[in-house]
Amino acid sequence: MSAFVLQAPAQASVPVVGSSARFPVHRIYCIGRNYAEHAKEMGHAPDKGDPIFFMKPADAVVTDGRAARFASATGNLHFEVELVVALGDGGRDVPIESALDLVYGYAVGIDLTRRDLQTAAKNRGAPWDTAKGFDDSAPISAIVPSAGRHPQSESLRLSVNGEVKQFTSVADMLWSVPEIIVELSRLYELQAGDLIFTGTPAGVGPLLPSDLVSCELEHWATLELRFG
């Protein structure tokens, strides 16, 4: 095995419920505008359209109760609660009937967004990577192995300082989990260790460094986030 000229960075990973072993993160894929009401609140047509994908770096995950660093270079940091899919297998051009076979488990996560940077980039017709793919932008709960189960109509909820801000059923996603996996596999070779943030419902809003954020994917996972 070849040595590196620099110390290799630590492998980003997420805890797994019921196991001392951890889930190694390969890539973090995200889909935008996957709930009609959120698309409307962002000024877009509330229809399925073509999927909008973007990515976050693997080491953007925040786990194990660690406080996240509050994002720099923004005056409008937003929360976006999401169902997260963890893949235990991969492939290209995955058929729809095999898509759920790739799933290792599920978690609840937050797609933290520099909304002001995103809006400015959209207005210029420019990419909005800096609005999404920054340090500590992907807080996530421990992953619950699916064991053949998959969320169907469970509620997805986010509260800030005890006040509910987002609430929906995952059944309201425009693109279902199998459909998202299929579409991603046409663009990328999916691999074990990939995480997929599946979109946020309506109700997104700003955060302050003093806020306590609580999230729940009903019957599956909970997450609390503070900023340090």
C-alpha positions as CSV (number, residue, x, y, z in Angstrom):
1,M,0.0,0.0,0.0
2,S,1.4,3.4,-1.0
3,A,2.0,6.0,1.7
4,F,0.5,9.5,1.4
5,V,2.5,12.7,1.3
6,L,0.0,14.1,3.9
7,Q,-1.9,12.5,6.7
8,A,-5.1,11.1,5.2
9,P,-8.3,12.7,6.4
10,A,-10.5,10.7,8.8
11,Q,-13.4,8.7,7.2
12,A,-16.7,10.5,7.7
13,S,-19.1,8.1,9.4
14,V,-22.5,8.0,11.0
15,P,-23.5,5.8,14.0
16,V,-25.9,2.9,13.5
17,V,-28.7,2.0,15.9
18,G,-28.0,-1.3,17.6
19,S,-24.4,-1.6,16.5
20,S,-21.0,-0.5,17.6
21,A,-19.9,-0.4,14.0
22,R,-20.4,2.8,12.0
23,F,-21.7,3.6,8.5
24,P,-18.9,5.1,6.3
25,V,-20.1,8.0,4.2
26,H,-19.1,7.9,0.5
27,R,-21.2,10.8,-1.0
28,I,-24.1,12.9,0.1
29,Y,-26.7,13.4,-2.6
30,C,-29.7,15.7,-2.2
31,I,-32.8,16.4,-4.1
32,G,-34.5,19.8,-4.2
33,R,-38.2,20.8,-4.5
34,N,-39.5,17.4,-3.6
35,Y,-42.6,18.6,-1.8
36,A,-45.1,20.6,-3.6
37,E,-45.8,23.1,-0.8
38,H,-42.1,23.8,-0.3
39,A,-41.7,24.4,-4.1
40,K,-44.6,26.9,-3.9
41,E,-43.1,28.7,-0.9
42,M,-39.8,29.1,-2.8
43,G,-41.6,30.6,-5.8
44,H,-41.7,27.5,-8.1
45,A,-44.4,25.4,-9.8
46,P,-45.6,22.7,-7.4
47,D,-45.2,19.9,-9.9
48,K,-42.9,16.9,-10.2
49,G,-40.9,18.2,-13.2
50,D,-37.4,16.9,-13.6
51,P,-35.4,16.0,-10.4
52,I,-33.1,18.7,-9.1
53,F,-30.0,17.1,-7.6
54,F,-27.0,18.7,-5.7
55,M,-24.4,17.4,-3.4
56,K,-22.7,18.0,-0.1
57,P,-19.2,16.8,1.0
58,A,-19.1,13.6,3.0
59,D,-17.5,15.4,5.9
60,A,-20.4,17.8,6.2
61,V,-22.2,15.3,8.5
62,V,-22.7,16.3,12.1
63,T,-23.3,13.3,14.4
64,D,-23.2,11.9,17.9
65,G,-24.7,14.9,19.5
66,R,-21.9,17.2,18.5
67,A,-22.7,20.9,18.2
68,A,-22.5,22.2,14.7
69,R,-20.5,25.2,13.8
70,F,-22.8,28.0,12.8
71,A,-22.3,28.8,9.1
72,S,-20.0,31.7,8.2
73,A,-20.6,34.2,5.4
74,T,-24.4,34.2,5.8
75,G,-27.0,36.4,7.4
76,N,-29.8,33.9,6.7
77,L,-29.1,30.3,7.7
78,H,-32.1,28.1,7.1
79,F,-33.2,24.7,8.4
80,E,-34.7,22.0,6.1
81,V,-35.7,18.7,7.7
82,E,-35.4,15.6,5.5
83,L,-35.8,11.8,5.4
84,V,-32.3,10.5,4.7
85,V,-31.7,7.2,2.9
86,A,-28.5,5.2,3.6
87,L,-27.4,2.9,0.8
88,G,-25.8,-0.5,1.6
89,D,-25.3,-1.4,-2.1
90,G,-24.9,0.5,-5.4
91,G,-25.0,0.3,-9.1
92,R,-25.7,2.1,-12.4
93,D,-29.1,2.3,-14.1
94,V,-30.9,0.6,-11.3
95,P,-34.3,-0.8,-12.2
96,I,-37.2,0.5,-10.2
97,E,-38.2,-2.9,-8.9
98,S,-34.6,-3.3,-7.4
99,A,-34.2,0.2,-6.0
100,L,-35.2,-0.6,-2.4
101,D,-32.8,-3.6,-2.3
102,L,-29.9,-1.0,-2.2
103,V,-31.2,0.6,1.0
104,Y,-29.3,-0.1,4.2
105,G,-31.4,2.1,6.5
106,Y,-32.9,5.4,7.2
107,A,-32.3,8.5,9.3
108,V,-33.6,12.0,9.8
109,G,-31.3,14.9,8.8
110,I,-31.2,18.7,8.3
111,D,-30.1,20.3,5.0
112,L,-28.7,23.5,6.4
113,T,-28.8,26.2,3.7
114,R,-27.2,29.7,3.3
115,R,-30.4,31.0,1.9
116,D,-29.1,34.5,1.1
117,L,-26.2,33.0,-0.9
118,Q,-28.6,30.6,-2.7
119,T,-30.9,33.4,-3.7
120,A,-28.1,35.6,-4.9
121,A,-26.7,32.7,-7.0
122,K,-30.1,31.9,-8.5
123,N,-30.6,35.5,-9.5
124,R,-27.3,35.4,-11.3
125,G,-28.0,32.1,-12.9
126,A,-24.9,30.7,-11.1
127,P,-24.4,27.4,-9.3
128,W,-25.3,27.5,-5.6
129,D,-22.7,25.0,-4.2
130,T,-21.6,27.5,-1.5
131,A,-25.2,27.7,-0.3
132,K,-25.5,24.0,0.3
133,G,-22.1,22.2,0.5
134,F,-20.4,24.0,3.5
135,D,-18.9,22.7,6.7
136,D,-21.3,21.1,9.1
137,S,-24.2,21.5,6.7
138,A,-25.6,18.0,7.0
139,P,-26.6,17.1,10.7
140,I,-27.9,13.6,10.8
141,S,-29.3,11.2,13.4
142,A,-28.1,7.6,13.9
143,I,-29.1,5.3,11.0
144,V,-31.8,2.7,11.7
145,P,-31.2,-0.5,9.6
146,S,-34.3,-1.1,7.4
147,A,-34.5,-4.8,8.0
148,G,-36.9,-5.0,5.1
149,R,-39.1,-2.0,6.3
150,H,-39.4,1.3,4.5
151,P,-41.1,4.6,5.5
152,Q,-44.4,4.9,3.8
153,S,-46.6,7.6,5.4
154,E,-44.7,8.5,8.6
155,S,-44.6,12.1,9.7
156,L,-41.5,14.3,9.4
157,R,-41.3,17.1,11.9
158,L,-38.9,19.9,12.9
159,S,-39.2,22.3,15.8
160,V,-37.1,25.3,16.8
161,N,-37.0,26.0,20.6
162,G,-40.1,23.8,21.0
163,E,-42.2,25.5,18.3
164,V,-43.1,23.2,15.3
165,K,-41.9,24.8,12.1
166,Q,-42.2,21.9,9.6
167,F,-44.6,19.0,9.6
168,T,-45.6,16.6,6.8
169,S,-46.0,13.0,5.7
170,V,-43.2,11.4,3.7
171,A,-46.0,10.1,1.4
172,D,-46.2,13.7,0.1
173,M,-42.8,13.5,-1.6
174,L,-43.1,14.1,-5.4
175,W,-40.3,11.7,-6.1
176,S,-40.5,8.5,-4.0
177,V,-37.4,6.9,-2.6
178,P,-37.2,4.2,-5.3
179,E,-37.6,6.9,-8.0
180,I,-34.9,9.0,-6.5
181,I,-32.5,6.1,-6.5
182,V,-33.3,5.2,-10.1
183,E,-32.8,8.8,-11.3
184,L,-29.5,9.2,-9.4
185,S,-28.2,5.9,-10.8
186,R,-28.7,7.2,-14.3
187,L,-26.3,10.1,-13.5
188,Y,-23.8,8.5,-11.0
189,E,-22.6,5.1,-10.1
190,L,-24.2,4.7,-6.7
191,Q,-22.1,3.0,-4.0
192,A,-22.5,1.5,-0.5
193,G,-22.0,4.4,1.9
194,D,-24.0,6.9,-0.1
195,L,-26.5,9.1,1.8
196,I,-29.5,10.6,0.0
197,F,-31.3,13.6,1.5
198,T,-34.8,13.3,0.0
199,G,-36.1,16.9,0.1
200,T,-37.8,19.2,2.6
201,P,-41.4,20.1,3.2
202,A,-42.8,23.7,3.5
203,G,-42.0,25.8,6.5
204,V,-38.3,26.4,6.1
205,G,-36.9,29.4,8.0
206,P,-34.0,31.1,9.6
207,L,-31.9,30.0,12.6
208,L,-29.9,31.8,15.3
209,P,-26.8,30.5,17.0
210,S,-28.7,30.1,20.2
211,D,-31.5,27.9,18.8
212,L,-32.2,24.3,19.7
213,V,-33.5,22.3,16.7
214,S,-35.4,19.1,17.2
215,C,-36.4,16.7,14.4
216,E,-38.3,13.4,14.1
217,L,-39.0,10.8,11.5
218,E,-42.0,9.1,13.1
219,H,-41.2,5.5,14.3
220,W,-37.7,5.8,13.0
221,A,-35.3,8.5,14.3
222,T,-34.9,11.7,16.2
223,L,-32.2,14.4,16.1
224,E,-31.4,17.4,18.3
225,L,-29.1,20.1,17.0
226,R,-27.3,22.9,18.8
227,F,-24.7,25.3,17.5
228,G,-21.3,25.7,19.1
